[in-house]
Amino acid sequence: MNPMARFDYTSMGFYTFDALCRPVTDLPPGGGTFFVDDFTLAVSGAAGSAAIVAAKHGLRVQAVGGVGNDLMGDWVLRRLGDFDVDIANMQRVDEMMTSSSIVTTRPDGARPALHKRGATAGFFVGDDALDRVTDTAIFHVGGVGLMDRMDQGRTAEVMAAARARGAITTLDVFAATAEDLAKIRPLLRHTDYFMPSEEEAMALSGLSDYGDIAAFLLDQGAGAVILTMGAEGAMYRDSGGRAFEMPAYRIDVVCTCGCGDCFNAGFATGLHLGMDVEDCVRMGQAAAALNATGLGSQAGVSSLAATLEFMKTTPTR
């Protein structure tokens, strides 16, 4: 990790404008109306949630992605600025709207969503931006499969450049399918930590046994694989043979939107603090669990001190 880097954490990829409400059990028939208890707005996405959690934890954070020339894009950039996230490399993408979702949160925390694909597909890191984008201690990519222009080979080039400058690289995907493996495989040899959910990893690998899945992904070149498994906890395997499992924290779930993305930032916070990898995983789980206690990505995460206190005082399953 490069201690002289301009940024502690750079989060590149999927940024989305979310409107969330709860509880939702069904949509009203015809043109009817159902009333809900809670409603909020949030910057979300595999890169957006991670950027804000890392900033709340006190890291110097850079956002890299795309928004449209619309009101949702205005709000996303303003909200990132509220947390002092650097937005110099957040691009306004012409003729594309901001990636946006309506999230209907169930009473059990599940979050069926309606999503409009947008400017995440259109942003591109050119050579003129490469030096600043890769001037970071930790470089995170979140949202492979949605970054249409970057997914054509440019993401691998940017990750390689970040690694060449001494950055630790982390990678996450968005609702991966078997077809996405062709996009992800070239990235794994540039990835220190690959952190998919178990569902995404099963879809990518075509396998069902967690150990077999991790072995498959390690064989593709990843330095380490961390499967995030919700209430089942997390599983870690790396190319050096280290292996362990971590149980999940015991919490009352409000909304699970963005939990995996918040895990990524919590894990990066542990790396930033020089923690052992087991404590990094535990920090990731704490950020994810806190996220699930509020409505909207990052809602339950407030500060590094609060996350550390949560880790000390909250029992596991």
C-alpha positions in Angstrom: 0.0 0.0 0.0 1.4 3.4 -1.0 1.5 5.7 2.1 2.3 8.7 0.0 -0.8 8.5 -2.2 -3.1 11.5 -2.5 -6.1 9.4 -1.6 -6.6 6.6 1.0 -9.4 5.1 -1.1 -10.7 5.4 -4.6 -14.0 3.9 -5.5 -14.7 3.5 -9.2 -17.8 2.2 -10.9 -21.5 2.1 -10.1 -23.1 5.2 -8.6 -26.8 5.3 -8.3 -29.6 7.6 -7.1 -31.9 5.6 -4.8 -35.4 6.4 -3.6 -36.4 3.9 -0.8 -39.5 3.3 1.2 -40.7 0.7 3.7 -42.5 -1.4 4.5 -43.8 -2.6 1.1 -45.5 -6.0 0.8 -47.3 -5.4 -2.6 -48.0 -2.7 -5.1 -51.4 -1.1 -5.0 -53.9 -2.3 -7.6 -54.8 0.0 -10.5 -54.0 3.6 -9.7 -54.4 3.1 -6.0 -52.1 4.2 -3.1 -50.6 2.4 -0.2 -49.1 4.4 2.7 -45.6 3.6 4.0 -43.8 4.4 7.3 -40.4 5.6 6.0 -39.1 7.2 2.8 -35.6 8.4 2.1 -33.0 9.2 -0.7 -29.5 7.8 -0.9 -26.4 7.5 -3.0 -26.0 3.8 -3.5 -24.3 1.4 -5.9 -21.3 -0.9 -5.5 -19.0 2.1 -5.7 -21.2 4.8 -4.2 -22.1 3.2 -0.9 -18.4 2.1 -0.5 -17.2 5.7 -1.1 -19.5 7.2 1.5 -18.8 4.6 4.2 -15.1 5.0 3.7 -15.5 8.8 4.0 -17.6 8.4 7.2 -14.7 6.3 8.6 -12.3 9.2 8.0 -10.5 8.1 4.9 -9.6 10.5 2.1 -11.9 9.3 -0.6 -12.1 9.8 -4.4 -15.2 8.9 -6.4 -14.8 7.8 -10.1 -17.9 7.2 -12.2 -20.6 8.8 -14.2 -23.9 10.7 -13.7 -26.3 12.3 -16.1 -27.0 16.0 -16.7 -30.1 15.8 -14.6 -31.5 16.5 -11.2 -30.6 13.0 -9.9 -27.0 13.6 -11.0 -27.0 17.0 -9.3 -28.1 15.4 -6.0 -25.6 12.5 -6.2 -22.7 14.9 -6.6 -24.0 17.2 -3.9 -24.5 14.3 -1.5 -21.0 12.9 -2.1 -19.7 16.4 -1.4 -21.6 16.4 2.0 -19.1 13.7 3.1 -16.1 15.4 1.6 -15.7 12.8 -1.2 -13.6 14.2 -4.0 -15.8 14.3 -7.2 -13.2 15.7 -9.7 -13.4 12.4 -11.6 -17.2 12.0 -11.5 -18.2 12.6 -15.1 -21.3 14.1 -16.6 -22.3 11.8 -19.4 -24.1 13.4 -22.2 -27.4 11.8 -23.4 -27.6 9.5 -20.4 -29.5 9.9 -17.2 -28.1 9.1 -13.8 -28.4 5.4 -12.9 -31.4 5.4 -10.6 -33.5 2.9 -8.5 -36.8 2.7 -6.7 -36.3 0.3 -3.8 -39.4 -1.3 -2.2 -38.1 -2.6 1.2 -40.0 -5.6 2.6 -40.7 -5.9 6.4 -37.9 -8.5 6.6 -35.3 -6.1 5.0 -35.3 -7.7 1.5 -35.3 -4.9 -1.1 -36.8 -5.6 -4.5 -35.9 -2.8 -6.8 -36.8 -1.1 -10.1 -33.6 0.1 -11.8 -32.9 2.4 -14.7 -29.5 1.8 -16.2 -27.8 5.0 -16.9 -24.5 6.9 -16.9 -22.5 4.1 -15.2 -22.5 2.6 -18.6 -21.1 5.7 -20.3 -18.2 7.0 -18.2 -14.6 6.3 -19.2 -11.3 6.9 -17.6 -9.1 8.5 -20.2 -5.3 8.7 -20.2 -5.5 12.3 -19.1 -7.2 11.2 -15.8 -5.2 8.1 -15.2 -2.5 9.6 -13.0 -5.0 11.2 -10.6 -7.4 8.2 -10.6 -4.6 5.8 -9.6 -2.9 8.1 -7.0 -4.5 6.1 -4.1 -3.5 3.6 -1.4 -6.6 1.4 -2.0 -8.3 1.1 -5.4 -11.8 -0.3 -5.4 -13.9 -1.3 -8.4 -17.6 -1.9 -7.8 -20.1 -2.7 -10.5 -18.5 -4.8 -13.2 -21.2 -5.8 -15.6 -22.8 -2.3 -15.6 -19.8 -0.2 -16.8 -20.3 -0.8 -20.5 -17.4 1.3 -21.8 -15.0 0.4 -19.0 -15.9 -3.3 -19.2 -14.4 -3.6 -22.7 -10.8 -3.8 -21.2 -10.2 -0.4 -19.7 -11.0 -1.5 -16.1 -8.2 -4.0 -16.3 -5.8 -1.4 -17.6 -6.7 1.1 -14.8 -6.4 -1.6 -12.1 -3.0 -2.7 -13.4 -1.9 1.0 -13.3 -3.1 1.4 -9.8 -1.3 -1.8 -8.7 1.9 -0.7 -10.4 1.8 2.5 -8.2 1.5 0.3 -5.0 -2.2 0.4 -4.5 -4.1 -2.5 -2.9 -6.9 -3.5 -5.3 -10.4 -4.7 -4.3 -13.2 -5.8 -6.7 -16.9 -6.3 -6.5 -19.6 -7.0 -9.1 -23.3 -6.3 -9.6 -25.7 -9.2 -9.7 -23.3 -11.3 -11.7 -24.4 -13.8 -14.3 -22.4 -16.6 -15.9 -21.9 -14.4 -18.9 -20.1 -11.8 -16.8 -17.2 -14.1 -16.1 -15.7 -13.1 -19.4 -15.6 -9.5 -18.1 -14.4 -10.4 -14.7 -11.7 -13.0 -15.4 -9.2 -10.5 -16.9 -9.6 -8.3 -13.8 -8.8 -11.1 -11.2 -5.1 -11.2 -12.0 -5.0 -7.5 -11.0 -7.2 -8.1 -7.8 -5.8 -8.5 -4.3 -9.3 -9.0 -2.8 -12.4 -10.2 -4.7 -15.5 -9.7 -2.6 -18.7 -11.0 -4.3 -21.8 -12.3 -2.5 -22.3 -16.0 -2.5 -25.1 -15.7 -5.0 -22.9 -13.7 -7.4 -20.0 -16.1 -6.9 -22.2 -19.1 -7.6 -23.6 -17.5 -10.8 -20.1 -16.7 -12.0 -18.5 -20.1 -11.3 -21.5 -22.3 -12.0 -20.6 -24.1 -8.7 -22.6 -24.5 -5.5 -20.0 -25.6 -2.9 -18.4 -22.5 -1.3 -15.0 -24.0 -1.0 -15.0 -25.1 -4.7 -16.2 -21.6 -5.7 -13.3 -19.9 -3.8 -10.8 -22.3 -5.3 -12.2 -21.6 -8.8 -11.9 -17.9 -8.4 -8.4 -18.1 -6.9 -7.4 -20.2 -9.9 -8.5 -17.3 -12.1 -5.8 -15.1 -10.5 -7.4 -13.4 -7.5 -5.1 -13.0 -4.5 -7.9 -13.6 -2.1 -11.7 -14.3 -2.2 -14.2 -13.2 0.4 -17.7 -14.5 0.0 -20.2 -12.2 1.8 -23.2 -14.4 2.8 -25.6 -12.2 4.8 -26.9 -13.9 7.9 -24.5 -16.8 7.3 -21.5 -14.5 7.7 -18.4 -14.4 5.5 -15.8 -16.8 4.2 -12.2 -16.0 3.4 -9.7 -17.9 1.3 -6.4 -16.7 -0.2 -3.7 -17.9 -2.6 -1.4 -18.4 0.3 -3.6 -21.0 1.9 -5.2 -18.9 4.6 -8.8 -19.9 5.3 -11.4 -18.9 7.9 -15.1 -18.2 8.3 -16.7 -15.4 10.3 -20.3 -15.4 11.8 -22.6 -12.5 11.1 -23.5 -10.0 13.8 -26.9 -10.4 15.5 -29.0 -7.4 14.6 -32.6 -6.3 13.8 -32.7 -5.8 10.1 -34.4 -2.8 8.6 -33.1 -2.8 5.0 -30.3 -4.8 3.4 -29.8 -2.4 0.4 -26.1 -1.8 0.0 -24.8 -4.2 2.7 -22.2 -5.9 0.4 -21.1 -2.5 -0.8 -20.6 -1.2 2.8 -18.7 -4.4 3.6 -16.2 -3.4 0.9 -15.6 -0.1 2.6 -15.4 -1.5 6.1 -12.8 -4.1 4.9 -10.8 -1.3 3.2 -11.0 0.7 6.5 -9.3 -2.2 8.2 -6.6 -2.3 5.6 -6.1 1.4 6.0 -5.7 1.0 9.8 -3.2 -1.8 9.3 -5.5 -4.5 10.8 -5.0 -8.2 10.4 -7.1 -9.6 7.6 -9.5 -11.3 10.1 -10.2 -8.0 11.7 -10.6 -6.4 8.3 -13.3 -8.9 7.5 -14.9 -8.2 10.9 -14.8 -4.5 10.2 -16.5 -5.1 6.8 -19.2 -7.1 8.5 -19.7 -4.4 11.1 -20.2 -1.8 8.4 -22.6 -4.1 6.5 -24.6 -4.8 9.7 -24.8 -1.2 10.7 -26.0 -0.4 7.2 -28.8 -2.9 7.6 -30.1 -1.1 10.8 -31.3 1.9 8.7 -33.2 2.6 5.6 -31.0 3.5 2.6 -27.4 2.6 1.9 -25.0 3.8 4.7 -27.9 5.0 6.8 -26.7 3.1 9.9 -23.0 3.9 9.6 -22.0 7.1 11.3 -18.3 7.2 12.2 -15.2 5.0 12.7 -15.6 5.3 16.5 -19.2 4.1 16.3 -18.3 1.2 14.0 -15.4 0.1 16.4 -17.8 0.3 19.4 -20.4 -1.8 17.5 -17.7 -4.4 16.9 -16.9 -4.5 20.6 -20.4 -4.7 21.9 -22.5 -6.5 19.4 -22.8 -10.3 19.7 -22.6 -12.6 16.7 -25.0 -15.3 15.6 
